[in-house]
Amino acid sequence: MAGGNDDARFRQRSDYPFFLSYRTRWSDNDQYSHINNSIYYHLFDSVVNTYLIEHCGLVPSASAQIGLVVSSQCQFFAPLSFPQVLDLGLRVTKLGKSSVTYEVGVFEEGKDAPAAVGGYTHVFVDQVSRKSVPIVTATRDGLERLFSGRSAPKL
């Protein structure tokens, strides 16, 4: 992490090895003309699942294991609004035997400081039994690229 400070408001683009672009929609705004807080969780799901599908071999309807969210959080630093384009930065902050904690930085296009930082923890489970299982090798290999900070392909 940049500068050795663990405070999320000091994150920078360089802290995130993977990015996904998101064009905001009119319906993302709430009555106060900024992106509704619930939309941020859609953004988190979008960047995490895009990465899992494109770089970890996840096939949501067919993979033997899936990730279930067991906790989530978000801190907001600046308002965003339609029609802004956002860049969603993704990194892994903790990688266990069967769980992973993701952090997502939500950046206005062209800005280096995040407007929000949040994320969640997945526990990987067997798709049928829903019992916790060790993360499969292909998924772990992809997640390690986000954990170590090595460059991951951009979409």
BAZA-309343 format. One line per 3 residues: number of its first residue (from 1); for each residue x, y, z of C-alpha. Coordinates in nm, 4 decimals, padded with zeros to 6 digits. Example, Ala and Ser with C-alpha at 12.3 -4.5 7.8 and 13.67 -1.06 7.14 Angstrom:
! residues 2
1	01.2300,-00.4500,00.7800 | 01.3670,-00.1060,00.7140
! end
This chain:
! residues 155
1	00.0000,00.0000,00.0000 | 00.1220,00.3463,-00.0869 | 00.2883,00.5469,00.1855
4	00.2555,00.2735,00.4491 | -00.0772,00.4158,00.5691 | -00.3641,00.1695,00.6111
7	-00.6314,00.4432,00.5998 | -00.8507,00.3761,00.2933 | -00.8890,00.7442,00.2106
10	-00.5182,00.7530,00.1217 | -00.5418,00.4780,-00.1411 | -00.4191,00.5558,-00.4924
13	-00.4739,00.3919,-00.8296 | -00.1321,00.2292,-00.8008 | -00.2570,00.0229,-00.5035
16	-00.4825,-00.1812,-00.7350 | -00.3465,-00.4278,-00.9918 | -00.6766,-00.4792,-01.1836
19	-00.9278,-00.2276,-01.3185 | -01.2705,-00.2442,-01.4772 | -01.4423,00.0583,-01.6301
22	-01.8070,00.1325,-01.5460 | -02.0278,00.3875,-01.7197 | -02.2823,00.5138,-01.4669
25	-02.6510,00.5016,-01.5563 | -02.9284,00.7520,-01.4897 | -03.0948,00.4926,-01.2641
28	-02.7814,00.4736,-01.0430 | -02.8613,00.8187,-00.9014 | -03.0855,00.8631,-00.6001
31	-03.3108,01.1565,-00.5162 | -03.0064,01.3570,-00.4042 | -02.8522,01.3292,-00.7536
34	-02.5629,01.1082,-00.6532 | -02.5019,00.7367,-00.6869 | -02.7090,00.5532,-00.4303
37	-02.5062,00.3664,-00.1690 | -02.6598,00.0310,-00.2689 | -02.5145,00.0675,-00.6199
40	-02.1616,00.0465,-00.4807 | -02.2250,-00.3167,-00.3853 | -02.3307,-00.3868,-00.7452
43	-02.0011,-00.2329,-00.8542 | -01.8069,-00.4552,-00.6124 | -01.9834,-00.7665,-00.7447
46	-01.9170,-00.6597,-01.1028 | -01.5415,-00.6131,-01.0691 | -01.4882,-00.9196,-00.8450
49	-01.6940,-01.1563,-01.0588 | -01.5498,-01.0216,-01.3846 | -01.2040,-01.0972,-01.2486
52	-01.3041,-01.4442,-01.1235 | -01.4610,-01.5327,-01.4595 | -01.1896,-01.3848,-01.6823
55	-00.8776,-01.4700,-01.4772 | -00.9664,-01.7533,-01.2386 | -01.1753,-01.9848,-01.4552
58	-01.5025,-01.9346,-01.2667 | -01.8158,-02.0426,-01.4530 | -02.0916,-01.9284,-01.2137
61	-02.3540,-02.1772,-01.3318 | -02.1192,-02.4748,-01.3599 | -01.8130,-02.4410,-01.1322
64	-01.7838,-02.6979,-00.8552 | -01.7200,-02.4216,-00.6022 | -01.8570,-02.0724,-00.5604
67	-01.7799,-01.7784,-00.3338 | -02.0417,-01.6673,-00.0819 | -02.0192,-01.3211,00.0732
70	-01.9875,-01.3406,00.4525 | -01.9081,-00.9755,00.5275 | -01.8960,-00.6439,00.3425
73	-01.8190,-00.2781,00.4021 | -01.7743,00.0547,00.2261 | -01.6332,00.3975,00.3118
76	-01.7418,00.6993,00.1076 | -01.5119,00.9972,00.0489 | -01.6617,01.1931,-00.2429
79	-01.9957,01.1883,-00.4234 | -02.0270,01.0422,-00.7715 | -02.3120,01.0950,-01.0148
82	-02.4431,01.0060,-01.3598 | -02.2988,01.0509,-01.6250 | -01.9517,00.9957,-01.4761
85	-01.7372,00.7063,-01.5908 | -01.5820,00.5113,-01.3052 | -01.2730,00.2952,-01.2775
88	-01.3086,00.0080,-01.0329 | -00.9751,-00.1027,-00.8868 | -00.9457,-00.4495,-00.7334
91	-00.6934,-00.6068,-00.4992 | -00.6881,-00.8914,-00.2471 | -00.6012,-00.7962,00.1099
94	-00.6250,-01.1428,00.2676 | -00.6046,-01.4880,00.1138 | -00.6792,-01.7887,00.3321
97	-00.7323,-02.1594,00.2719 | -01.0997,-02.1200,00.1766 | -01.1598,-01.7458,00.1963
100	-01.0497,-01.4253,00.0307 | -01.1002,-01.0601,00.1203 | -01.1272,-00.8176,-00.1699
103	-01.0837,-00.4425,-00.1642 | -01.2370,-00.2252,-00.4349 | -01.1349,00.1336,-00.4979
106	-01.4005,00.3333,-00.6833 | -01.2358,00.6105,-00.8838 | -01.3831,00.8804,-01.1012
109	-01.2207,00.8403,-01.4427 | -00.8990,01.0407,-01.4530 | -00.8707,01.0852,-01.0744
112	-00.6006,00.9257,-00.8621 | -00.7814,00.9341,-00.5253 | -01.0822,00.7062,-00.4659
115	-01.4338,00.8369,-00.4133 | -01.5089,00.5199,-00.2162 | -01.3248,00.2129,-00.0896
118	-01.5013,-00.1038,00.0124 | -01.5242,-00.4719,-00.0523 | -01.6154,-00.8030,00.0952
121	-01.5009,-01.1458,00.2034 | -01.5878,-01.4579,00.0054 | -01.5835,-01.8035,00.1593
124	-01.5555,-02.0639,-00.1132 | -01.8024,-02.3485,-00.0800 | -01.9062,-02.6565,-00.2716
127	-02.1812,-02.5413,-00.5087 | -02.4145,-02.8273,-00.4047 | -02.3472,-02.8864,-00.0329
130	-02.2598,-02.5237,00.0502 | -01.9830,-02.6546,00.2787 | -01.6544,-02.4640,00.2929
133	-01.3813,-02.6042,00.0655 | -01.0196,-02.5096,-00.0093 | -00.9844,-02.2645,-00.2978
136	-00.9057,-02.4560,-00.6194 | -00.5640,-02.4019,-00.7781 | -00.6789,-02.1975,-01.0808
139	-00.8744,-01.9596,-00.8591 | -00.5950,-01.9329,-00.6036 | -00.3389,-01.8591,-00.8766
142	-00.5552,-01.5739,-01.0086 | -00.6220,-01.4353,-00.6614 | -00.2522,-01.4448,-00.5730
145	-00.1847,-01.2051,-00.8633 | -00.4133,-00.9532,-00.6900 | -00.2630,-01.0227,-00.3483
148	00.1007,-00.9814,-00.4422 | 00.0333,-00.6764,-00.6532 | 00.1724,-00.8320,-00.9718
151	00.0065,-00.6833,-01.2778 | -00.3119,-00.8517,-01.3870 | -00.4587,-00.8035,-01.7333
154	-00.6843,-00.4998,-01.7705 | -01.0286,-00.5337,-01.9284
! end
